[in-house]
Amino acid sequence: MASPKSHALVWIRRDIRLHDHHALAQALVDFDEVSLVFIFDKLILEKLPQKDKRLSFIYQGLCEVENELQNKGSSLHISYGDPIEEISKLAKKLKVSALYFNRDYEPYAIKRDEAVKKGLEKEGIEATSFKDTVLFEKEEIKTKTDTIYKVFTPYKRMWYEKFADLGGEVPTHNVNLKSLKETQNKFNIIDHDWYKEMGKEEDLPPYSGGTSEAKKKIKTFQKLIQNYDEARDVPALDETSHLSPYIRHGNISVRDMLNLGMSGTTSGHRTWTSEIIWREFYMQILANFPFVEKKAFKAEYDDIKWAGGKKEFDAWKDGMTGFPLVDAAMRCFKETGLMHNRLRMVVASFLCKTLLVDWRKGEKYFALKLLDFDLAANNGGWQWSASSGTDAQPYFRIFNPYSQSQKFDPEGKFIKLWCPELSNFSKKKIHDPSTADMIEQSEAGCMIGQDYPLPVVDYKKKRQEALEMYKTALK
């Protein structure tokens, strides 16, 4: 009598792809048959609005995966609910002997995954996790005194040393889809209305989700990457990669990203690779110091008495502060869910150190809107701007929104795109139209205080207040 085939379930999460996927690759080697599942996490989704671009981005990526699986005679199992319950139910239904998944380093995910693992163990089902989201995780890169790096530059040097130990080659995980379980699934992501099931509506993002779209963007960016170190700071130039949502949702792997960075030796290639290492730095900070999700990394910064209130915060969110570069950035963000890297630093510094609003409020707002939202990177970036995090800028470094505008949007092209009421101001006045006299305002067809707001605060005055605010807290 022939022995029954061994069967494993692979849980797809923030790795929505079928190539270079560690857990999937290993399951296909270890088992005769492999099934795949994606769970729309009710505990996360119920906190989101009815329409969310990220959900639609994920949905599009899943549809692409489903098409590829159907071509192989299989299908992606989909469910909506608490993953702890849904994984258990499906594992029993499919009679699998193992669950494989790639690790996630966010506090909620760690707690959830441990609960899933314990629940399955009671049923005699083994759950195994794999490193996939990063090249080096948690405590793999430590100082010579066996501590966690808290400063980026030495971390980066050690990262490269560890990479050299791998032979200087980016490892990949070969996925052979031959062992997929044959599946007929009428509740698949394409044929069943999962939006309705979740009580959500489609909200198309500015980019289509999925690996094929990501690969197109990689191909385009390969022609631009040599200038990335300089062009990435100019928001009016369309010369960034546009890949961050794809890496966040796993349509491409971190190894795809590293191969791109290491395909050349220009300063642009080096800067791109450095950004990938920053991503891993912040992930290991979150994994080792999970308290940063809610508190400042530097505890003394929790004593700051933030003077900014609802008026300032609302003006910032709505792009109505009277500071054109900040307003253009926030209006773009509100509509698209996208934020240029330089602009993230500008608007974050402005909220904390000019409007004097608690950085946590800005972090939370970004978490609700960012198409590429990643807890580790978002938290790390906001704490860097607020000077409360690891390797953060000193508290007395305060971005001047006017000089940042003049330097990185000298012609006002980005401002004109998102604040069209300012389009007729000269390239000198557009950075601070409140300095234009009545004749200039009339000629521009924009009266400051009516057609565009006056500055919500006095920058120079607030700069001094910010310095005093920080000094008082850090005494």
Backbone torsions as a table, in degrees:
resi	resn	phi	psi	omega
1	MET	NA	129.6	-177.4
2	ALA	-71.2	140.3	178.3
3	SER	-73.1	147.4	-179.9
4	PRO	-65.4	148.8	-179.7
5	LYS	-70.0	141.2	175.3
6	SER	-76.5	141.5	-171.0
7	HIS	-135.6	129.3	178.9
8	ALA	-122.5	153.0	176.0
9	LEU	-111.4	129.6	177.0
10	VAL	-107.9	123.3	-177.0
11	TRP	-93.6	109.9	177.5
12	ILE	-83.4	133.9	-178.1
13	ARG	-133.5	-100.3	176.6
14	ARG	-94.2	39.4	-177.5
15	ASP	-144.4	60.2	-172.5
16	ILE	-83.6	79.6	179.9
17	ARG	-162.4	167.7	178.9
18	LEU	-121.2	15.7	175.9
19	HIS	-124.6	154.7	176.7
20	ASP	42.7	51.0	-175.6
21	HIS	-118.1	109.7	-169.2
22	HIS	-60.1	-53.0	-176.9
23	ALA	-62.1	-43.4	-179.4
24	LEU	-66.1	-44.5	179.9
25	ALA	-58.8	-44.0	-177.6
26	GLN	-70.6	-37.7	178.6
27	ALA	-62.8	-39.2	-179.8
28	LEU	-68.2	-22.6	175.2
29	VAL	-83.4	-39.6	-171.1
30	ASP	-83.1	-21.7	-171.7
31	PHE	-127.6	155.4	178.9
32	ASP	-71.5	-36.0	-178.7
33	GLU	-135.5	143.9	-178.1
34	VAL	-134.0	130.7	173.2
35	SER	-112.9	155.3	-179.3
36	LEU	-122.4	146.7	178.8
37	VAL	-138.4	144.9	168.9
38	PHE	-128.2	133.2	-179.5
39	ILE	-114.7	123.7	170.0
40	PHE	-75.9	109.9	-172.0
41	ASP	-74.7	108.5	-177.2
42	LYS	-61.2	-35.1	-177.4
43	LEU	-65.5	-27.1	177.3
44	ILE	-89.0	-47.1	-172.7
45	LEU	-68.5	-29.2	-178.8
46	GLU	-69.3	-13.9	177.3
47	LYS	-89.0	-9.5	-177.4
48	LEU	-95.7	157.9	177.8
49	PRO	-67.0	170.8	-177.4
50	GLN	-62.6	-32.1	177.6
51	LYS	-119.3	125.1	-178.3
52	ASP	-143.8	122.6	-176.5
53	LYS	-60.3	-32.4	-179.0
54	ARG	-66.7	-39.0	178.5
55	LEU	-61.9	-41.7	179.6
56	SER	-69.1	-34.6	176.3
57	PHE	-62.3	-45.0	177.2
58	ILE	-62.8	-44.6	-179.6
59	TYR	-57.0	-45.0	179.9
60	GLN	-63.3	-41.1	178.1
61	GLY	-64.0	-38.6	178.7
62	LEU	-67.3	-36.6	177.5
63	CYS	-62.3	-39.6	178.5
64	GLU	-65.6	-42.2	176.6
65	VAL	-60.4	-43.6	-179.5
66	GLU	-61.0	-43.7	178.5
67	ASN	-58.8	-42.2	-179.2
68	GLU	-67.9	-40.2	179.1
69	LEU	-66.6	-41.3	179.2
70	GLN	-62.2	-34.1	176.3
71	ASN	-64.1	-20.4	178.3
72	LYS	-101.0	6.3	179.5
73	GLY	82.5	14.6	-178.1
74	SER	-121.8	-170.9	-179.5
75	SER	-160.6	155.6	178.0
76	LEU	-92.0	121.4	175.8
77	HIS	-70.9	136.0	-179.2
78	ILE	-124.4	140.8	171.2
79	SER	-149.3	164.1	179.9
80	TYR	-130.4	123.2	-179.1
81	GLY	159.1	-157.6	177.1
82	ASP	-81.5	119.0	-177.4
83	PRO	-55.0	-32.1	-179.2
84	ILE	-61.2	-40.7	179.6
85	GLU	-79.7	-42.3	-174.3
86	GLU	-67.5	-40.0	178.6
87	ILE	-63.8	-44.1	-179.7
88	SER	-60.3	-46.2	-179.3
89	LYS	-61.8	-46.0	-177.2
90	LEU	-69.2	-39.1	179.9
91	ALA	-60.6	-40.5	178.1
92	LYS	-69.3	-43.2	-178.2
93	LYS	-61.7	-42.1	-178.1
94	LEU	-84.6	-9.4	-179.5
95	LYS	58.1	46.7	179.0
96	VAL	-83.3	157.7	177.8
97	SER	-104.2	-6.8	-178.4
98	ALA	-156.3	151.5	171.3
99	LEU	-118.1	129.7	176.4
100	TYR	-117.3	139.3	175.6
101	PHE	-156.7	159.0	178.1
102	ASN	-89.7	142.8	-174.3
103	ARG	-69.0	148.4	174.6
104	ASP	-125.3	142.7	-171.3
105	TYR	-109.1	9.0	178.4
106	GLU	-81.1	144.8	-176.1
107	PRO	-52.9	-45.4	179.3
108	TYR	-61.7	-44.1	-177.8
109	ALA	-64.5	-40.5	179.7
110	ILE	-61.8	-45.6	179.3
111	LYS	-64.0	-44.8	179.4
112	ARG	-61.4	-47.9	-176.3
113	ASP	-64.9	-36.1	178.2
114	GLU	-66.0	-38.6	178.4
115	ALA	-66.4	-40.8	176.8
116	VAL	-60.8	-45.4	-177.6
117	LYS	-61.4	-46.5	-179.6
118	LYS	-64.7	-40.3	179.1
119	GLY	-62.2	-41.6	-179.6
120	LEU	-70.8	-35.4	179.9
121	GLU	-60.8	-34.7	177.3
122	LYS	-64.1	-26.7	179.4
123	GLU	-92.6	3.2	-179.7
124	GLY	78.0	20.1	179.3
125	ILE	-107.2	125.4	-177.9
126	GLU	-83.4	134.6	176.7
127	ALA	-114.7	126.9	-176.7
128	THR	-127.9	132.9	179.3
129	SER	-110.1	158.1	-175.5
130	PHE	-134.5	152.3	173.5
131	LYS	-81.2	124.7	-177.4
132	ASP	-147.3	-37.0	-173.1
133	THR	-69.5	-24.5	-179.6
134	VAL	-132.6	164.5	174.7
135	LEU	-81.7	-39.7	177.4
136	PHE	-127.1	131.5	-173.6
137	GLU	-118.2	162.4	168.8
138	LYS	42.1	-95.7	-174.0
139	GLU	-114.5	21.5	-178.2
140	GLU	-74.8	-23.9	177.3
141	ILE	-117.6	107.3	-177.6
142	LYS	-129.4	162.4	179.4
143	THR	-71.9	172.0	179.5
144	LYS	-68.4	-16.5	175.6
145	THR	-97.9	16.2	174.0
146	ASP	65.4	37.7	176.4
147	THR	-118.8	166.8	-179.6
148	ILE	-79.1	134.7	176.7
149	TYR	-66.6	134.6	177.3
150	LYS	-117.6	-0.2	177.8
151	VAL	-124.4	134.3	-169.8
152	PHE	-67.6	-47.6	-171.3
153	THR	-58.0	-48.9	176.0
154	PRO	-66.0	-32.5	174.7
155	TYR	-60.3	-44.9	-179.3
156	LYS	-61.6	-42.1	178.5
157	ARG	-61.1	-43.9	179.9
158	MET	-69.4	-33.6	176.1
159	TRP	-57.5	-45.9	-179.9
160	TYR	-67.1	-33.7	177.0
161	GLU	-64.9	-43.8	178.7
162	LYS	-64.6	-37.7	178.9
163	PHE	-64.5	-39.8	177.8
164	ALA	-62.2	-33.9	178.0
165	ASP	-64.7	-22.2	176.5
166	LEU	-82.6	2.0	-178.7
167	GLY	91.4	10.0	179.3
168	GLY	70.9	17.5	179.6
169	GLU	-116.6	137.3	177.3
170	VAL	-77.7	118.4	-178.9
171	PRO	-73.1	149.7	176.2
172	THR	-131.9	163.2	-178.7
173	HIS	-115.9	111.4	-176.7
174	ASN	-75.5	121.4	-178.6
175	VAL	-103.1	114.0	177.3
176	ASN	-106.5	107.6	-171.5
177	LEU	-80.3	12.0	-176.9
178	LYS	-65.6	-26.8	-174.9
179	SER	-93.3	12.9	-179.9
180	LEU	-61.9	140.9	177.6
181	LYS	-71.1	129.1	175.9
182	GLU	-66.1	129.1	-173.2
183	THR	-141.8	132.2	169.6
184	GLN	-106.7	116.9	-170.6
185	ASN	-134.5	96.8	-177.9
186	LYS	-72.9	-12.9	177.8
187	PHE	-100.2	30.2	179.6
188	ASN	-71.3	170.2	-172.8
189	ILE	-67.5	-22.0	-178.1
190	ILE	-88.2	-45.1	-172.5
191	ASP	-89.5	-16.0	-179.9
192	HIS	-110.7	142.2	-178.7
193	ASP	-84.1	87.9	-179.0
194	TRP	-75.8	-22.7	172.6
195	TYR	-58.1	-48.6	-179.3
196	LYS	-63.3	-40.9	179.8
197	GLU	-57.9	-35.6	-177.4
198	MET	-92.7	-5.1	-176.6
199	GLY	71.9	30.8	-178.9
200	LYS	-118.9	170.0	176.1
201	GLU	-127.7	152.5	178.1
202	GLU	-66.2	139.2	175.8
203	ASP	-140.7	93.4	-170.6
204	LEU	-61.8	128.1	178.5
205	PRO	-78.4	166.3	179.0
206	PRO	-65.5	-23.7	175.0
207	TYR	-118.0	145.0	174.4
208	SER	-80.0	137.1	178.7
209	GLY	-76.9	161.8	177.1
210	GLY	120.7	156.6	-176.7
211	THR	-66.6	-38.8	-177.4
212	SER	-63.0	-39.4	177.6
213	GLU	-68.0	-38.5	178.4
214	ALA	-62.3	-42.2	179.8
215	LYS	-64.8	-35.3	176.0
216	LYS	-63.4	-40.1	-179.5
217	LYS	-69.6	-35.8	175.4
218	ILE	-61.3	-44.5	-179.0
219	LYS	-61.1	-41.9	178.4
220	THR	-67.1	-43.4	-175.7
221	PHE	-69.2	-27.6	178.0
222	GLN	-56.7	-27.7	-179.8
223	LYS	-82.6	-12.4	-174.8
224	LEU	-114.1	-14.9	-167.1
225	ILE	-61.6	-27.7	-177.7
226	GLN	-63.4	-21.8	178.7
227	ASN	-104.2	9.5	-173.0
228	TYR	-59.1	-36.6	-175.6
229	ASP	-61.6	-30.5	179.1
230	GLU	-101.8	-43.7	-174.9
231	ALA	-65.4	-27.6	-176.8
232	ARG	-64.6	-17.9	-178.9
233	ASP	-90.6	-4.7	-175.7
234	VAL	-108.0	102.2	-173.4
235	PRO	-64.6	-23.4	-179.1
236	ALA	-75.8	-18.1	178.2
237	LEU	-85.8	136.4	177.5
238	ASP	-94.2	62.0	-173.5
239	GLU	-127.2	19.7	169.0
240	THR	-88.8	175.8	-172.9
241	SER	-79.4	-29.0	-173.6
242	HIS	61.5	23.1	-174.9
243	LEU	-98.0	-10.7	-172.5
244	SER	-57.8	-38.9	177.2
245	PRO	-64.5	-30.1	-177.4
246	TYR	-74.8	-36.7	176.7
247	ILE	-73.8	-35.7	179.8
248	ARG	-62.3	-42.3	-177.4
249	HIS	-96.1	4.8	171.5
250	GLY	75.6	21.5	174.2
251	ASN	-67.2	-26.8	169.5
252	ILE	-128.9	161.3	-175.8
253	SER	-96.9	163.8	175.5
254	VAL	-61.7	-27.5	179.6
255	ARG	-73.4	-32.9	171.7
256	ASP	-59.0	-42.8	-178.1
257	MET	-66.2	-42.2	-179.6
258	LEU	-68.9	-38.3	176.7
259	ASN	-61.0	-36.8	177.0
260	LEU	-63.8	-46.4	-179.2
261	GLY	-66.5	-33.1	-175.8
262	MET	-95.2	10.8	178.1
263	SER	-82.2	-3.4	179.0
264	GLY	-154.2	175.7	-175.5
265	THR	-120.4	13.4	-179.2
266	THR	-74.1	167.1	178.1
267	SER	-62.9	-30.4	176.6
268	GLY	-65.0	-44.1	177.3
269	HIS	-61.6	-43.0	-178.9
270	ARG	-65.4	-40.5	179.7
271	THR	-65.5	-41.1	178.2
272	TRP	-59.8	-47.3	179.8
273	THR	-62.9	-38.9	178.3
274	SER	-60.8	-36.9	178.4
275	GLU	-66.4	-34.6	176.4
276	ILE	-66.8	-37.9	179.0
277	ILE	-69.1	-37.1	174.0
278	TRP	-57.0	-41.9	179.5
279	ARG	-58.9	-44.2	179.9
280	GLU	-69.9	-34.8	177.7
281	PHE	-59.9	-48.8	-179.6
282	TYR	-67.3	-32.3	177.9
283	MET	-68.0	-37.9	178.9
284	GLN	-74.2	-27.0	173.9
285	ILE	-65.5	-48.1	-179.8
286	LEU	-63.0	-41.3	-178.3
287	ALA	-65.0	-36.9	-176.3
288	ASN	-93.3	-22.8	-179.9
289	PHE	-131.0	66.6	-173.5
290	PRO	-61.6	-15.7	179.4
291	PHE	-63.4	-18.4	-178.3
292	VAL	-65.5	-15.2	178.3
293	GLU	-59.6	-31.4	-176.1
294	LYS	-124.0	-14.8	-177.0
295	LYS	-128.1	162.3	176.2
296	ALA	-67.1	143.1	176.6
297	PHE	-63.0	-42.1	175.5
298	LYS	-91.4	107.0	-169.7
299	ALA	-55.3	-33.1	-177.2
300	GLU	-63.3	-21.9	-179.9
301	TYR	-75.8	-11.7	174.4
302	ASP	-74.4	-9.7	-180.0
303	ASP	-89.3	-1.4	-180.0
304	ILE	-65.0	134.0	175.5
305	LYS	-98.1	97.3	-175.4
306	TRP	-71.8	124.4	-174.1
307	ALA	-88.2	-20.9	-177.1
308	GLY	-71.5	146.5	-176.8
309	GLY	-122.6	-160.4	-175.7
310	LYS	-62.5	-40.7	-179.1
311	LYS	-56.6	-48.9	-178.7
312	GLU	-67.6	-42.2	-178.5
313	PHE	-64.7	-43.6	179.8
314	ASP	-64.6	-40.6	178.3
315	ALA	-61.8	-39.3	178.8
316	TRP	-65.8	-48.2	-179.3
317	LYS	-60.1	-38.5	-174.1
318	ASP	-88.1	-2.3	-177.7
319	GLY	67.1	42.8	-177.4
320	MET	-132.2	42.0	-177.7
321	THR	-89.0	-16.6	-175.0
322	GLY	86.8	5.2	174.4
323	PHE	-110.2	102.6	-166.3
324	PRO	-54.8	-45.5	-178.0
325	LEU	-64.8	-40.6	177.9
326	VAL	-63.1	-45.3	-178.0
327	ASP	-65.4	-41.0	178.8
328	ALA	-62.3	-43.4	-179.6
329	ALA	-62.5	-44.6	-176.5
330	MET	-72.8	-32.7	176.5
331	ARG	-68.3	-42.3	176.5
332	CYS	-59.7	-45.5	-178.7
333	PHE	-62.0	-44.1	-178.0
334	LYS	-62.4	-35.7	-177.3
335	GLU	-84.3	-36.8	-170.9
336	THR	-108.9	-23.6	-173.1
337	GLY	80.2	10.3	-178.1
338	LEU	-113.5	146.6	177.7
339	MET	-145.9	122.0	177.7
340	HIS	-60.9	142.6	-174.9
341	ASN	-55.5	-48.0	179.3
342	ARG	-60.9	-40.6	-178.1
343	LEU	-69.0	-30.2	176.5
344	ARG	-60.6	-42.5	179.6
345	MET	-67.4	-41.1	-178.5
346	VAL	-63.8	-50.3	-175.4
347	VAL	-71.7	-30.5	178.9
348	ALA	-70.4	-47.3	176.8
349	SER	-59.3	-41.1	-179.2
350	PHE	-62.4	-43.6	-179.2
351	LEU	-64.2	-47.0	-174.6
352	CYS	-76.7	-44.0	-166.7
353	LYS	-109.6	-2.1	172.9
354	THR	-117.7	-45.6	176.8
355	LEU	-87.2	-12.7	176.4
356	LEU	60.4	38.4	178.1
357	VAL	-100.5	139.0	-179.3
358	ASP	-51.7	129.5	-178.0
359	TRP	-58.7	-27.8	-178.5
360	ARG	-63.1	-31.6	178.4
361	LYS	-67.8	-41.4	177.1
362	GLY	-67.2	-41.6	178.6
363	GLU	-60.5	-43.5	-179.2
364	LYS	-65.0	-39.8	179.5
365	TYR	-66.0	-42.7	176.3
366	PHE	-61.6	-39.2	-179.7
367	ALA	-61.6	-30.7	179.5
368	LEU	-77.9	-24.4	-169.1
369	LYS	-115.0	-29.0	-173.0
370	LEU	-63.2	125.0	175.9
371	LEU	-64.7	-29.6	-179.8
372	ASP	-105.8	27.1	-174.3
373	PHE	-54.1	125.0	176.1
374	ASP	-135.7	122.7	-174.1
375	LEU	-56.0	-46.4	-176.6
376	ALA	-62.9	-48.3	-177.9
377	ALA	-69.2	-41.1	-179.3
378	ASN	-65.3	-46.0	179.1
379	ASN	-64.5	-44.5	-179.9
380	GLY	-61.6	-42.4	-179.8
381	GLY	-66.0	-42.8	180.0
382	TRP	-68.3	-41.2	178.7
383	GLN	-69.0	-30.4	174.1
384	TRP	-62.9	-46.3	-178.1
385	SER	-66.8	-34.8	-179.5
386	ALA	-84.9	-2.9	179.7
387	SER	69.6	14.8	-176.0
388	SER	-100.4	-4.1	-172.3
389	GLY	-103.6	-168.4	177.1
390	THR	-71.5	135.7	174.9
391	ASP	51.2	36.5	-176.3
392	ALA	-81.2	161.1	173.7
393	GLN	-63.5	146.8	178.7
394	PRO	-62.1	151.6	-172.7
395	TYR	-61.2	-25.3	-177.8
396	PHE	-84.1	-1.4	173.4
397	ARG	-88.0	111.1	-176.0
398	ILE	-125.0	119.8	-179.4
399	PHE	-65.1	127.9	174.6
400	ASN	-84.9	113.1	-175.2
401	PRO	-63.5	-26.5	179.5
402	TYR	-74.6	-46.9	-179.4
403	SER	-70.7	-33.4	175.3
404	GLN	-62.8	-39.7	178.8
405	SER	-64.8	-46.2	-179.3
406	GLN	-64.9	-35.3	-176.9
407	LYS	-78.3	-42.5	-171.3
408	PHE	-105.4	-9.4	172.7
409	ASP	-138.5	56.1	-170.1
410	PRO	-56.2	-34.3	179.8
411	GLU	-89.9	-4.8	-178.9
412	GLY	72.2	22.2	-176.4
413	LYS	-65.4	-43.9	179.8
414	PHE	-68.1	-40.6	178.7
415	ILE	-60.5	-45.8	-178.7
416	LYS	-62.8	-33.3	-178.7
417	LEU	-65.3	-41.2	-173.9
418	TRP	-105.9	-14.4	173.5
419	CYS	-125.5	68.8	-173.1
420	PRO	-61.0	-21.4	178.4
421	GLU	-64.6	-16.7	-179.9
422	LEU	-97.5	3.9	-170.4
423	SER	-58.6	-27.2	-174.6
424	ASN	-96.1	4.0	174.5
425	PHE	-77.2	152.6	178.0
426	SER	-66.4	161.3	-179.3
427	LYS	-66.0	-15.2	176.0
428	LYS	-82.5	-44.6	-175.1
429	LYS	-82.9	-20.5	-173.6
430	ILE	-65.1	-23.0	-179.6
431	HIS	-77.0	-23.7	176.0
432	ASP	-150.7	75.2	-174.8
433	PRO	-63.8	-13.6	178.5
434	SER	-67.9	-14.9	178.2
435	THR	-88.1	-6.5	178.5
436	ALA	-73.4	138.5	177.8
437	ASP	-77.2	175.9	-174.3
438	MET	-62.2	-34.8	178.9
439	ILE	-66.5	-44.5	-180.0
440	GLU	-64.2	-40.1	178.4
441	GLN	-64.7	-42.5	179.1
442	SER	-63.2	-43.6	179.6
443	GLU	-66.0	-31.6	179.2
444	ALA	-81.1	-10.8	-178.9
445	GLY	68.8	29.8	-177.1
446	CYS	-146.1	109.1	178.7
447	MET	-91.3	120.3	-178.1
448	ILE	-71.7	129.3	-174.4
449	GLY	101.8	-15.5	176.9
450	GLN	-120.5	-60.2	-178.4
451	ASP	-86.3	-21.6	177.7
452	TYR	-149.4	139.0	-172.3
453	PRO	-69.1	150.0	167.3
454	LEU	-66.5	155.8	177.0
455	PRO	-53.8	130.8	-176.0
456	VAL	-69.0	-22.3	176.1
457	VAL	-143.0	165.8	173.6
458	ASP	-89.8	113.9	-173.1
459	TYR	-58.2	-49.1	-176.1
460	LYS	-62.3	-41.3	179.6
461	LYS	-65.0	-44.3	-178.4
462	LYS	-68.6	-30.3	177.0
463	ARG	-60.6	-44.5	178.4
464	GLN	-66.2	-39.7	177.7
465	GLU	-62.4	-39.1	179.3
466	ALA	-63.2	-44.4	179.4
467	LEU	-60.2	-43.1	179.1
468	GLU	-66.9	-38.2	179.7
469	MET	-60.2	-45.9	-179.9
470	TYR	-68.1	-45.3	-178.8
471	LYS	-58.1	-43.2	-178.7
472	THR	-61.4	-42.8	-177.5
473	ALA	-71.3	-29.0	-172.5
474	LEU	-98.6	6.6	178.4
475	LYS	-65.2	NA	NA
